[in-house]
Each structure stands twice: as structure tokens, then as C-alpha cells.
Amino acid sequence: MPSPVAEIPAAASSDAERHFAAKFTFETDCWDVHASQQAGLSDFVLLDVRSPDLYRKGHLPGALNLPHGKMTANRMAEWSQDTLFVVYCAGPHCNGADRAALRLARLGRPVKIMIGGITGWADEGFEFRTELD
């Protein structure tokens, strides 16, 4: 009798390749965002989609605060139509980044979620900023 892991067979390698390659079109991670910042690469806009109060208490360097409910066509017109947005929220237990990504996609904007959010950033040991910084 197979284990619960092997009970359902793994996907064919070609299917797995397509699946995992596609994930990179939807998400990035804390390490890649940090490495981009450290290299001075600014080809995306980093959006903290949590509440303004949580943003003030601690956010990623360079992040702008824009909760998903404030993402309107008028508000997003500040950026060119091809601007890539990277959104994050509290972490894996929060769907705020998913809501923001969906809203941006519906507005026709390129978007990726930073998996891990604040929790992942802290786990990596990266620094935070506060409103007082």
C-alpha cells in the first residue's frame, strides 16, 4: 500500500515543468525582491497592501502603502500601463496580496505576489522600515 504522498502519482515531468515554470509568472519571493533592491534594480513597484497602521509599524524598504480597496483605475494611472507591481501582505495566512493581485489584474496591470509577505521577509532576516525612518 503506497504512502499518502505516493497514493496519487506525481505529474508527468512535462506537465510538472509547465506548472512550475508558470508559477514564476505569478509570484516572486522575498529573496529575489531583496536581491533586486540591493542591486539597485527598480523595474517594479513594491506595494504593501496592508492597512496604513500596519504599514507605519513596519514595512519593506522601498514599499509604498496601497491597500487593495484603494486600487482604482484613477489611482493606478500614476504609473505607466506596463509597470510591474509586486504586492505583499502579512504572510501565508493572509489573502490581502491575492486580493490586490486580482484587482490589479482586472485593471489590466502586470502583477506578481511576493510569497511569504512580511513573515517571509522576517524569516530571511531582512530589515524593515517604519514611518519614522
C-alpha positions, -999 to 999 in steps of 0.1 A, spaced: 0 0 0 15 34 -10 21 62 14 -3 92 14 24 111 -6 26 85 -33 -10 74 -33 -17 99 -61 11 96 -87 32 126 -95 25 145 -127 44 137 -158 77 156 -160 65 177 -189 33 187 -170 54 195 -139 77 216 -159 49 237 -173 33 240 -139 64 251 -120 76 274 -148 41 291 -148 43 298 -111 72 322 -117 49 344 -139 26 348 -109 50 351 -80 84 361 -67 99 357 -33 115 377 -6 150 368 -16 145 380 -52 129 413 -41 157 419 -16 184 410 -41 169 434 -67 168 462 -41 204 455 -31 215 456 -68 196 489 -73 173 473 -99 140 492 -98 120 476 -126 89 470 -104 68 489 -78 66 472 -44 32 476 -28 24 468 8 -13 462 7 -19 460 45 -36 488 65 -18 521 69 -14 514 106 4 482 100 25 498 73 36 525 97 46 499 123 69 481 98 72 476 61 98 466 35 123 492 23 110 510 -8 75 497 -4 45 520 -9 13 515 11 -17 509 -11 -44 486 3 -63 467 -23 -95 486 -17 -78 518 -29 -66 503 -62 -87 521 -87 -81 529 -124 -76 566 -114 -52 558 -86 -32 534 -107 -29 559 -136 0 574 -117 21 546 -132 25 536 -169 3 507 -181 33 483 -183 46 489 -148 51 456 -129 37 456 -94 48 433 -67 23 430 -38 27 416 -3 7 414 29 12 399 63 22 364 51 9 330 41 -21 333 65 -33 365 47 -51 367 14 -46 405 10 -19 401 -16 -42 377 -36 -70 403 -35 -46 431 -46 -32 409 -74 -67 401 -86 -77 438 -85 -46 448 -104 -51 420 -130 -86 432 -135 -73 467 -141 -50 452 -168 -18 457 -148 11 433 -147 14 419 -111 32 393 -90 28 383 -54 58 383 -31 52 349 -14 58 349 23 49 385 28 61 402 60 65 368 77 88 355 49 108 388 49 113 385 87 123 348 83 150 358 59 164 383 85 159 413 62 154 448 76 122 467 79 114 504 78 89 523 99 71 555 92 97 573 114 127 561 92 
